[in-house]
Amino acid sequence: MTATVTVGEFSRLTHLSVKTLHHYHEIGLLAPVSVDVSSGYRRYGTGQVETALLIRRLRLLRMPLPDVRAVVEAGEGTAREETLRTHLERMERELAQTRDVVASLRELLTPGRPVLDVEYRFIPPFRAYGVRGQVPRDGIGPWCEYAFGRLGAVTGDIFATSGATYSDEFFTDDEGEVLAFHPVPLDQPQADGVELVDLSGGYFAIAVHSGPMTDFDRTYGALGSHVAEYCEVAPGPIRELYPIGPGDVPDPADYRTEVCWPIQRIPVLKG
């Protein structure tokens, strides 16, 4: 048997404040079973308690209201399960990222600069397939997934280490040109969906970043400081090379990224 209760009583039943219940009514997420025309008093059915508790839990999991609505309106079945699964997977990724950031913060608070092995290397000029774009810094992950997906579709079995160049504006303005590339032979023909580019050669100071990108900025900071202290900076964008990236291994702990800082010449370091 289903009874009706006042909004205040329903608030006690569900641990949702009256203000929240009013808001959910206004946006059509959880409407009362009846509203008194003269007084505006709302009454809810006890059969709505389970739905209200579901909504409360989803909001505690920081699910956006449109997704909560999709779950509620889907009822029982595949659509609800898919929406819940997608959100839980997103939360698990966010939790893993939070753990990585906490670990990185603990390392950052440890006295002393990180130990960094710097290699000096001359990289000859080469030809590559490229995908170019004006990319905001906070959108670099999805853009790289898109760009390297396009490159992978045309490079096939051409074995080479992919990479990307990042303009100064990408760092200074939080948005700038990024060129994702995959080296190809000099006689490689044009291909649909990518451009054929020639990258210049030059000297670089190179450091390897191991693992996920959570503390990638520390590698940049350490390498850039080394270059400023011991080298002459050359014009041109910073390059990143991806010997082991997301398309190669499933675990970010196994990623290997080479950060290549352009320099004028190989310095002579005094012992």
C-alpha positions in Angstrom: 0.0 0.0 0.0 1.3 3.5 -1.0 0.7 6.4 1.2 1.3 10.1 0.6 3.3 12.4 2.9 4.2 16.1 3.1 7.4 17.4 1.6 8.8 17.8 5.1 8.1 14.2 6.0 9.4 13.0 2.6 12.6 15.0 3.4 13.1 13.0 6.5 12.4 9.7 4.7 15.0 10.4 2.0 17.6 12.7 3.6 17.0 15.2 0.9 16.4 18.8 2.0 13.1 20.5 1.2 15.0 23.0 -0.9 16.6 20.2 -2.9 13.2 18.5 -3.4 11.7 21.8 -4.6 14.6 22.1 -7.1 14.2 18.6 -8.4 10.5 19.3 -8.8 11.2 22.5 -10.7 13.6 20.8 -13.2 11.3 17.8 -13.6 13.5 15.2 -12.0 11.3 14.2 -9.1 7.8 15.6 -9.1 5.4 15.1 -6.2 2.3 13.0 -6.8 0.1 16.0 -6.0 0.3 19.7 -5.5 -2.5 21.6 -3.7 -3.7 24.3 -6.1 -4.6 26.8 -3.4 -1.7 26.4 -1.0 1.0 25.0 -3.3 1.8 22.3 -0.7 3.5 19.2 -2.2 2.8 15.6 -1.3 4.9 12.7 -2.2 4.1 9.0 -2.4 6.0 6.5 -0.3 6.5 4.6 -3.6 8.9 7.4 -4.6 11.3 6.8 -1.8 13.5 4.4 -3.7 13.8 6.8 -6.6 14.7 9.6 -4.3 17.4 7.5 -2.6 18.8 6.5 -6.0 19.0 10.2 -7.0 20.7 11.0 -3.7 23.4 8.4 -4.2 24.0 9.3 -7.8 24.5 13.0 -6.7 26.8 11.9 -4.0 28.8 10.2 -6.8 28.9 13.7 -8.5 26.8 12.4 -11.4 25.6 15.4 -13.5 21.9 16.1 -13.3 21.3 15.2 -17.0 22.8 11.8 -16.5 20.8 11.3 -13.3 17.7 12.1 -15.3 18.7 9.6 -17.9 19.1 6.9 -15.2 15.7 7.7 -13.6 13.8 7.8 -16.9 15.5 4.7 -18.2 13.9 2.6 -15.4 15.1 -1.0 -15.2 17.1 -2.3 -18.1 20.2 -2.0 -20.3 20.0 1.8 -20.8 20.2 2.4 -17.0 23.1 -0.1 -16.6 25.0 1.5 -19.4 24.7 5.0 -18.0 25.7 3.8 -14.5 28.7 1.8 -15.9 30.0 4.8 -17.9 29.8 7.1 -14.9 31.4 4.6 -12.6 34.3 4.1 -15.0 34.7 7.9 -15.3 34.9 8.1 -11.5 37.4 5.3 -11.3 39.6 7.2 -13.8 39.3 10.4 -11.7 40.1 8.5 -8.5 43.3 7.0 -10.2 44.2 10.5 -11.3 43.7 11.9 -7.9 46.0 9.2 -6.4 48.6 10.0 -9.0 48.4 13.8 -8.2 48.7 13.1 -4.4 51.8 10.9 -5.0 53.3 13.6 -7.2 52.6 16.2 -4.6 54.3 14.2 -1.9 57.4 13.9 -4.2 57.2 17.6 -4.9 57.4 18.4 -1.2 60.4 16.2 -0.8 63.5 18.5 -0.5 65.9 18.7 -3.4 65.5 18.8 -7.2 64.6 15.6 -9.0 67.4 13.6 -10.5 67.3 14.0 -14.3 69.5 12.3 -16.9 69.9 14.6 -19.9 71.1 13.3 -23.2 72.4 15.6 -26.1 71.4 14.4 -29.5 71.5 15.6 -33.1 68.2 14.7 -34.8 68.5 14.8 -38.7 65.7 16.3 -40.7 63.0 13.9 -41.8 59.7 13.7 -43.5 56.5 12.7 -41.8 52.8 12.5 -42.0 51.3 15.2 -39.8 48.0 16.4 -38.3 48.1 20.0 -37.2 45.7 22.0 -35.0 45.2 24.9 -32.7 44.8 23.1 -29.5 43.8 24.4 -26.0 46.0 23.0 -23.3 43.1 21.4 -21.4 42.0 19.7 -24.6 45.3 18.1 -25.5 44.4 14.6 -24.4 41.3 14.2 -26.6 43.1 16.0 -29.5 46.1 13.7 -29.4 43.8 10.7 -29.4 42.1 12.0 -32.5 45.3 13.1 -34.2 47.3 9.9 -33.6 44.2 7.9 -34.6 44.2 9.5 -38.0 48.0 9.0 -38.3 47.7 5.3 -37.3 45.0 4.8 -40.0 47.4 5.9 -42.8 50.9 4.8 -41.5 50.0 1.2 -41.2 53.1 -0.9 -40.7 55.6 2.0 -41.2 57.8 1.5 -38.1 58.8 4.7 -36.5 58.5 6.7 -33.3 55.6 9.1 -33.4 55.8 12.5 -31.8 54.5 16.1 -31.6 55.7 19.6 -31.7 54.3 22.3 -29.4 54.4 26.0 -30.2 55.4 28.6 -27.6 51.8 29.8 -27.6 50.6 26.4 -26.4 52.5 27.1 -23.1 52.3 30.9 -22.8 48.6 31.4 -23.9 47.2 28.0 -23.0 46.4 27.4 -26.7 48.6 27.1 -29.7 49.6 25.0 -32.7 50.4 21.4 -32.1 51.7 19.1 -34.9 51.3 15.4 -34.3 53.6 13.5 -36.6 54.8 10.0 -37.7 58.1 9.7 -39.7 57.8 8.2 -43.2 60.3 7.5 -46.0 61.2 10.4 -48.3 59.4 8.9 -51.2 56.2 8.4 -49.2 53.2 9.7 -51.3 50.5 12.0 -50.0 47.6 10.5 -48.0 44.1 11.6 -47.4 43.4 13.2 -44.0 47.0 14.0 -43.2 49.6 16.4 -44.5 53.1 15.6 -45.7 55.6 17.7 -43.6 59.3 18.1 -43.5 60.7 18.6 -40.0 64.1 20.4 -39.6 67.0 18.8 -38.0 68.9 20.2 -35.0 70.5 19.6 -31.6 68.3 18.8 -28.7 68.7 18.3 -24.9 66.5 15.3 -24.2 65.1 13.9 -21.0 62.9 10.8 -20.6 59.7 11.0 -18.6 58.6 7.6 -17.3 55.0 6.8 -16.4 51.8 8.8 -16.6 51.6 12.5 -17.4 50.5 13.6 -13.8 53.9 15.1 -13.0 55.0 15.7 -16.6 55.5 19.4 -15.6 58.3 18.4 -13.3 60.2 16.8 -16.2 59.7 20.0 -18.2 60.8 22.1 -15.2 64.0 20.1 -14.6 65.0 19.9 -18.3 64.2 23.5 -19.0 66.3 24.5 -15.9 69.2 22.4 -17.1 69.0 24.0 -20.6 68.9 27.5 -19.1 71.9 26.8 -16.9 74.1 24.9 -19.3 73.0 25.3 -22.9 72.1 28.0 -25.5 68.5 27.7 -26.4 67.7 27.4 -30.2 64.5 28.7 -31.8 61.9 26.3 -32.7 59.1 24.3 -30.9 59.7 21.8 -28.2 59.2 18.2 -29.4 58.0 15.2 -27.7 58.7 11.7 -28.9 56.6 8.7 -27.7 58.6 5.5 -27.8 55.9 3.9 -25.6 52.5 5.6 -25.5 48.9 4.8 -24.9 48.6 2.9 -28.1 51.4 0.6 -27.2 50.7 -0.5 -23.6 47.5 -0.4 -21.4 49.2 0.7 -18.1 50.3 4.4 -18.0 53.1 3.4 -15.6 54.8 1.9 -18.6 54.7 5.1 -20.8 58.0 6.5 -22.0 58.1 10.1 -23.3 61.2 11.9 -24.6 61.1 15.7 -24.1 63.3 17.3 -26.7 64.4 20.9 -26.0 66.1 22.6 -29.0 69.6 24.0 -28.3 72.2 25.7 -30.5 74.9 23.1 -30.0 76.1 20.4 -27.6 77.6 22.1 -24.6 80.9 21.3 -23.1 80.2 20.6 -19.4 83.0 21.1 -16.9 83.3 18.4 -14.3 
